[in-house]
Every structure is written in C-alpha cells, then in structure tokens.
Amino acid sequence: MDGTSSAAREELDRLARSLRRQMVVLITDLTVRVHLRRLAFGEPKVADGSDPSRYHCSATYQGNRPASATAAGTASRAVSLLRAAGWEVTVSQEDDDGRLWTVVLAHRDGSTVRVLTSDDTPAVAFRGQTPALVLRPPQPAGQPVQEPERTPETLTPGYVLCYECDGVGRCPGCGGRGWVLRTPGLAESRSRCSECATRKFCPICRGAGQLAISNLSTYQRGYYPELEQD
C-alpha cells in the first residue's frame, strides 16, 4: 500500500494481532475440531468512502459447538470470556430466514467481536473487526488517487493485482471521486457514480488493490491465465 504511514499500518497490524488472539481463545474454548488456519485477517480493506480513506482488518470463522453444549450455554460462556478480558458485552436475538440467533456483541478499543449461536444448528459463527484507521494522507479535493495501492512489485505473496482496478484500489468508473460527469467539461452535470455507489473504492477488491488467489472464483480466475499454469 504505497504512500501508507508506517506508524498507522503498524498500529492496525497490532490491533489485528490482538483481536486474533482474543478470537483464538473464544474459538478453542467454544468449538470442537478447531482449524485456526481458517482465521486470517488478510490485508486491510477500505472501511468507508471518507476522504482520506480509512482501513480496517476483519476475519470470520465458523465451527461447531460440542454435542453436549447448548446454544444458550455457548453464548453465556462467550460473554464470560469476553468480559473477563475487559470487553463491553451485550446480548441480543436476531432472526435470519426463520432461524433465531443469539448474538454476543463485544467492543474494546474500537474493535468488535460477534459470536452467533442458535438452537437450530450446532454451528457457532465468529466475526472480528478492528477499528478503522487512516493509513495514507488525503488526496487534493476532487482529484483521483495518483499512486496505486498495489503494483506487481508490492503484491503480497499469494495475491494478484485486482482485475477491475489493476491495483489502483479506487473505483475505475469515477477515478476515486465518487461522482461522474454526465456532460464532459460541465461541473454542474455531476452525478453519483453507480459503479461504486459513491464509496470511491473499487467494488471488487474494496480498495486493497489486490485479491487473494485462494479466494478467487472460477470466473475470476479467468482474468489470470497465468494461474492455469500453476
């Protein structure tokens, strides 16, 4: 992520590591047959369409509770673990397509953790997200981003440049402005960019400029013929 403040990126990485440690505690305590390699935060993604852009890291994991554990007991245990670690915790109920979930929501230092359980399934879902930080200075008003988020030289191992924005990270439809001109040269003819819905970042890579090869769909892999040789 060229032009990134090293101090801000180090802080975001620290927050992601801290959040992952907490999620590991929850996952190993509440589920069976744990596979922690699935719990990966990956590269920061644009959190919103603000200028300058803010970035956060997030991860999800799904496992199964032990056969002897109930959804209510699992939720109660999650609350105890999180509160003991200094998190502010609330519990609510959410209906999703007829399935009732107990949702444990925790906040600490801007990070959030969600643990979802249901009597209708043994699955336990975990979702973690860091706070959003500004990683690079703002661009001049009305100007598109000049430096790409990623280039072939700065790709993370196991990633490829985003096929939609070619590593720029910003919406190719509006150049990162959030708006387009209906009539070229006429500022009064501005309209919202439908491609990114005024969020400014690329809708495919969400501002990262790169995509994880392991997460590419069959359709997306068609943009990278060199992968067929692997």
Buried (B, 14 or more C-beta within 10 A) or exposed (E): BBEBBEEBBEBBBEBBEBBBEBBBBBBEEBBEEBEEEEBBBBBBBBBBBEBEBBBBBBBBBEBBBEEEBEBEBBBBBBBEBBEEBEBEBEBEEEEEEEEEBBBBBBBBEEBBBBBBBBEEBBBBBBBBBBBBBBBBEEBEEEEBBEEBBBBEEBBBEEBBBBBBBBBBBBBBBBBBBBBBBEEEEEEEEBEEBEBBEBBBBBBBBBBBBBBBBEEBEEEBBEBBEEEEEE
